């Protein structure tokens, strides 16, 4: 039977709109990989009573309990003492940790504040988990089949500590069972249409867990198979992947978890082609995404954000007559933007996007969500009309994805 786990993220800042708990997502993936099922994730503010109750209940319910955060030296860092109380243990002072902390602060060029001595207290009986990336050590306890890991909050401290010091212990406790995964990233199809297409494929394989998740610009399909026979598991996932790709065709843009801009970048690099972009409603988002990819300077040449009609005319040579007759949000202007951009940058391809992202600016004839894409190349210019749902952020993001996908499909045709 699979081990179960709970993750408790500690910190009042995680309950505000400005901060999000990314640690739990990362830990869930690592735990799933060793066959551990995460049953519950909880965010608890800096509240002694609620945190103590949460930890006590978690240890009763689950085989593995992981806390992140609240190990700093200040008054609101309560995880250390509250966890000890919840486990009916004392805190023990480790003088060697204080000495080590003082030495580290001196290496950083300053004296250790006395408040940091709190970080030398350890839950009685716990293994100390060194932290080369910060001042807060972690702790690990294993007793009566229960495993408790107390980890710092900053990901650059938590992640290496977990991978190097905790994961090997949990892997041994979980036994020789792993979960094998496959990811398909799909664009241009909704959840329902996608599931209707591939459900007959994945349901024919008992034991395979399938998740179909809509995201801000596409749909992710996750296939998971638990087992001890790695070859058999990979063979099964290979079959499902191959059949699904054959069914969905070029709607599948990645089977390795890549972002659209990474896939497009690889195709451009492989073909030795270059690209430039002309953006209106996306405001530079397409160029930003392309340049997030390392090595993009070899294929991305230039980008223009031509938000106003004047900018479209001045920078991209869009004829005023087109703007007057068809409006900025039109197939004709999208084509002219792409052609003007390609001529300006002298690239193999130029991609354009113009639309109405909202919330205002729409009309009965041209509602919010109406977007036109343009793609210019030596073989000619093509355009595409889209009606995209969502609020402003989603329309802009989905527009940039659709534009990059238009380029991706053109690159695939050329190969």
C-alpha positions in Angstrom: 0.0 0.0 0.0 1.3 3.4 -1.0 2.6 5.7 1.7 0.6 8.9 2.3 1.9 12.4 2.9 0.7 15.8 4.0 2.5 19.1 3.3 2.1 22.1 5.7 3.3 25.5 4.5 3.8 27.9 7.3 3.7 31.7 7.1 1.0 34.3 7.2 2.5 35.9 4.1 1.3 32.8 2.1 -2.3 33.8 2.9 -1.9 37.1 1.1 -2.4 37.8 -2.6 1.2 38.7 -3.0 2.8 35.4 -2.2 2.0 31.8 -3.3 3.1 28.4 -1.9 5.3 26.9 -4.7 7.1 24.6 -2.3 4.1 22.2 -2.0 3.8 21.8 -5.8 7.5 21.0 -6.0 7.4 18.6 -3.1 4.3 16.8 -4.4 6.1 16.0 -7.7 9.1 14.6 -5.8 6.9 12.5 -3.5 4.8 11.2 -6.4 7.9 10.1 -8.2 8.7 7.6 -5.3 5.1 6.4 -5.1 4.0 8.5 -2.2 0.5 9.9 -2.5 0.0 13.5 -1.2 -3.4 13.6 0.4 -3.5 17.1 1.8 -1.8 20.4 1.5 -2.4 23.1 4.1 -1.3 26.7 4.5 -1.2 27.9 8.1 -0.5 31.4 9.2 1.8 32.3 12.1 -0.8 31.1 14.6 0.4 28.7 17.4 -2.9 27.0 18.1 -3.9 26.4 14.5 -0.4 25.2 13.5 -0.2 22.8 16.5 -3.6 21.3 15.7 -2.7 20.9 12.0 0.5 19.1 12.8 -1.1 16.8 15.4 -3.9 15.8 13.0 -1.4 15.4 10.1 0.7 12.9 12.0 -2.3 10.9 13.0 -3.6 10.7 9.4 -0.5 10.4 7.3 2.7 8.4 7.1 4.8 11.4 6.1 4.4 15.0 7.2 6.5 17.8 5.8 6.5 21.4 7.0 8.1 24.3 5.1 8.8 27.7 6.5 8.8 29.3 9.9 12.4 28.4 10.9 13.8 31.9 11.0 15.0 33.8 14.1 12.1 36.2 14.6 9.1 36.1 16.8 6.8 35.0 14.0 8.9 32.0 13.1 7.0 29.5 15.2 7.4 26.1 13.4 10.3 24.9 15.6 8.6 25.2 19.0 5.0 24.4 17.8 6.2 21.2 16.1 7.9 20.1 19.3 4.8 20.7 21.3 2.6 18.9 18.7 4.9 15.9 18.9 5.1 16.0 22.7 8.8 16.6 22.6 11.1 19.2 24.1 13.4 21.6 22.3 17.1 21.0 22.9 19.8 23.6 22.5 22.8 22.6 20.3 25.8 24.7 21.2 27.6 23.5 18.1 25.0 25.0 15.9 25.4 28.4 17.5 29.2 28.2 17.0 28.6 27.2 13.4 26.1 30.1 12.9 28.5 32.7 14.4 31.3 31.5 12.1 29.0 31.7 9.0 28.0 35.2 9.9 31.6 36.2 10.3 32.3 34.7 6.8 29.4 36.9 5.6 31.3 39.9 7.0 29.1 40.7 10.1 28.5 39.5 13.6 25.5 37.2 14.3 22.6 39.0 16.0 21.7 37.3 19.3 18.2 36.6 18.1 19.7 34.0 15.7 20.5 31.8 18.7 16.9 30.6 18.4 18.0 28.6 15.3 20.2 26.4 17.5 17.2 24.8 19.1 16.2 21.4 17.7 13.3 19.1 18.4 14.5 16.4 20.8 15.5 13.2 18.9 15.5 14.8 15.5 18.3 14.5 13.0 19.8 17.9 12.1 19.7 18.7 8.4 22.5 21.1 7.5 21.7 24.1 5.4 24.6 25.3 3.3 22.4 27.9 1.6 21.0 29.7 4.7 21.0 30.0 8.5 18.1 27.7 9.3 18.9 24.0 9.6 16.1 21.5 9.0 15.1 18.5 11.1 14.0 15.0 10.5 12.3 12.5 12.8 11.2 8.9 12.1 9.4 6.8 14.7 6.7 4.1 14.7 6.3 4.3 10.9 5.8 8.1 10.9 8.2 10.5 9.2 8.3 14.2 9.9 10.6 16.6 8.0 10.8 20.2 9.1 12.3 22.3 6.3 13.1 26.0 5.7 10.8 28.0 3.4 13.0 29.6 0.8 13.1 27.2 -2.2 16.8 27.6 -2.7 17.3 26.3 0.8 14.4 23.8 1.0 14.9 22.0 -2.4 18.5 20.9 -2.0 18.0 19.9 1.6 15.0 17.8 0.6 16.6 16.1 -2.4 20.0 15.4 -0.7 18.9 14.6 2.9 15.2 13.7 3.1 14.3 12.1 -0.2 16.7 9.1 0.2 15.2 8.3 3.6 11.6 8.6 2.2 12.5 6.5 -0.8 13.7 3.7 1.4 10.6 4.0 3.5 8.3 3.9 0.5 9.8 0.7 -0.8 10.8 -0.3 -4.3 7.8 1.3 -6.0 8.0 4.3 -8.4 5.5 6.3 -10.4 6.3 6.8 -14.0 4.9 9.8 -15.8 4.4 11.1 -19.3 3.2 14.6 -20.2 1.5 15.8 -23.4 1.0 19.5 -23.9 -1.8 20.3 -26.3 -2.9 23.6 -27.9 -6.0 24.5 -29.8 -8.4 22.0 -28.2 -10.6 22.3 -25.1 -10.7 19.8 -22.3 -13.9 18.1 -23.4 -12.9 17.7 -27.0 -9.5 16.5 -26.0 -10.8 13.9 -23.6 -13.4 12.7 -26.1 -10.6 12.1 -28.6 -8.1 10.2 -26.3 -10.3 8.6 -23.6 -10.8 5.4 -25.6 -7.0 5.1 -25.8 -6.0 5.6 -22.1 -9.0 3.8 -20.6 -7.8 0.6 -22.4 -4.8 0.4 -20.1 -5.8 -0.6 -16.5 -3.8 1.1 -13.8 -2.9 4.2 -15.7 -4.1 7.4 -14.0 -4.9 10.2 -16.4 -5.3 13.9 -15.5 -6.4 16.5 -18.1 -5.8 20.0 -16.9 -6.7 23.2 -18.6 -4.1 26.0 -18.2 -3.9 29.6 -19.3 -3.1 28.7 -22.9 -3.7 25.0 -23.5 -4.4 21.7 -22.0 -1.9 19.4 -20.2 -2.4 15.6 -20.2 -0.6 13.7 -17.5 -0.3 10.0 -17.6 0.9 8.2 -14.5 1.6 4.5 -13.8 2.7 3.0 -10.5 4.8 -0.1 -10.6 8.1 -1.8 -9.8 8.8 -2.9 -13.4 10.3 0.2 -15.0 10.5 -1.3 -18.5 6.9 -2.4 -18.6 5.7 0.9 -17.2 7.6 2.9 -19.8 6.5 0.6 -22.6 2.8 1.1 -21.6 3.3 4.9 -21.5 5.1 4.9 -24.8 2.1 3.1 -26.4 -0.4 5.5 -25.0 1.7 8.5 -26.0 2.2 7.2 -29.5 -1.5 6.5 -30.0 -2.6 9.9 -28.5 -0.2 11.8 -30.7 -1.4 10.0 -33.8 -5.0 10.8 -32.8 -4.4 14.5 -32.0 -1.7 15.3 -34.6 0.0 18.6 -34.4 -2.2 19.8 -31.6 0.4 18.1 -29.4 3.3 20.5 -29.3 5.4 18.7 -26.6 5.7 15.3 -24.9 8.6 16.5 -22.7 7.0 19.2 -20.7 8.4 22.1 -22.8 6.8 25.5 -23.1 5.6 26.6 -26.5 8.5 29.1 -26.8 11.0 26.4 -26.2 9.5 24.2 -28.9 9.5 27.1 -31.4 13.0 28.0 -30.4 14.3 24.5 -31.1 12.6 24.4 -34.5 14.1 27.7 -35.5 17.5 26.7 -34.3 17.3 23.4 -36.1 16.2 25.0 -39.4 18.7 27.9 -39.1 15.8 30.4 -39.5 15.2 33.7 -37.8 12.0 35.5 -36.5 10.8 38.9 -35.6 7.6 39.9 -33.9 5.1 42.8 -34.2 2.8 43.1 -31.3 -0.2 45.3 -30.4 -2.5 43.9 -27.8 0.1 41.6 -26.3 2.4 44.5 -25.5 5.7 42.7 -25.9 4.6 39.4 -24.3 5.5 37.3 -27.4 9.0 38.8 -27.6 9.5 38.3 -23.8 8.5 34.6 -24.0 10.8 34.0 -27.0 13.8 35.6 -25.2 13.2 33.7 -22.0 14.8 30.7 -23.8 18.6 30.4 -23.5 20.3 30.8 -26.9 17.4 32.7 -28.4 19.7 35.4 -29.7 20.6 33.0 -32.5 17.1 33.2 -34.0 15.2 36.1 -32.4 16.2 39.3 -34.2 13.8 42.1 -33.2 10.5 42.9 -31.7 8.2 46.0 -32.1 5.3 46.9 -29.8 3.1 49.1 -32.0 0.2 49.9 -29.7 -1.2 52.9 -31.5 -2.2 53.4 -35.1 0.5 56.0 -35.5 3.1 53.5 -34.3 1.8 50.9 -36.8 2.1 53.4 -39.6 5.5 54.9 -38.6 7.3 51.7 -37.5 5.8 49.0 -39.6 4.6 50.9 -42.6 1.0 49.8 -42.2 -0.9 51.9 -44.8 -3.3 54.5 -43.3 -5.9 53.4 -45.8 -6.0 49.9 -44.3 -6.4 51.3 -40.8 -9.2 53.7 -41.9 -11.1 51.0 -43.9 -10.7 47.9 -41.7 -9.5 49.2 -38.3 -6.5 48.1 -36.3 -8.1 44.8 -35.3 -8.4 43.2 -38.6 -7.0 40.5 -40.8 -5.7 43.1 -43.3 -3.8 45.0 -40.6 -2.4 41.9 -39.0 -1.0 40.9 -42.4 0.5 44.3 -43.0 2.1 44.3 -39.6 3.8 41.0 -40.2 5.0 42.1 -43.7 6.3 45.4 -42.4 8.1 43.6 -39.5 9.7 41.1 -41.8 10.9 43.8 -44.1 12.2 45.9 -41.2 14.1 43.1 -39.5 15.0 41.1 -42.6 14.0 37.8 -40.9 12.8 34.6 -42.4 9.6 34.8 -40.5 7.6 37.7 -38.8 4.6 37.1 -36.6 2.1 39.8 -35.7 -0.8 40.0 -33.3 -3.5 42.7 -32.9 -6.7 42.4 -30.9 -9.0 43.6 -28.2 -7.9 42.4 -24.8 -10.5 44.3 -22.8 -12.1 44.9 -20.5 -13.2 47.9 -22.5 -12.8 48.8 -26.2 -15.0 46.1 -27.6 -18.2 46.6 -29.8 -20.9 44.4 -31.2 -18.9 44.1 -34.4 -15.6 43.6 -32.7 -16.1 42.2 -29.2 -13.5 41.8 -26.4 -11.4 38.7 -27.2 -11.3 39.2 -31.0 -7.7 38.7 -32.1 -6.0 38.5 -35.5 -2.6 36.9 -36.1 -0.3 37.4 -39.0 2.6 35.3 -40.3 4.8 36.5 -43.1 7.5 34.4 -44.8 9.1 34.1 -48.2 6.2 31.8 -49.2 3.6 34.5 -48.5 1.5 35.9 -45.7 -1.3 34.2 -43.8 -3.7 35.4 -41.1 -5.9 33.8 -38.5 -8.9 35.1 -36.7 -9.5 34.1 -33.0 -12.3 34.6 -30.5 -10.6 34.1 -27.1 -12.4 33.8 -23.7 -11.1 35.2 -20.4 -10.1 38.4 -18.9 -7.4 40.7 -20.1 -4.4 38.8 -18.8 -5.7 35.5 -20.3 -6.6 37.0 -23.6 -3.1 38.5 -24.0 -1.4 35.2 -22.9 -3.6 33.0 -25.1 -2.9 35.4 -28.1 0.8 35.1 -27.7 0.5 31.3 -27.5 -1.7 31.1 -30.6 0.8 33.3 -32.5 3.8 31.2 -31.5 1.8 28.1 -32.4 1.0 29.5 -35.9 4.8 29.9 -36.4 5.4 26.3 -35.0 3.0 24.8 -37.5 4.6 26.7 -40.3 8.1 25.5 -39.3 6.8 21.9 -39.1 5.5 22.2 -42.7 8.9 23.4 -43.8 10.8 20.4 -42.4 
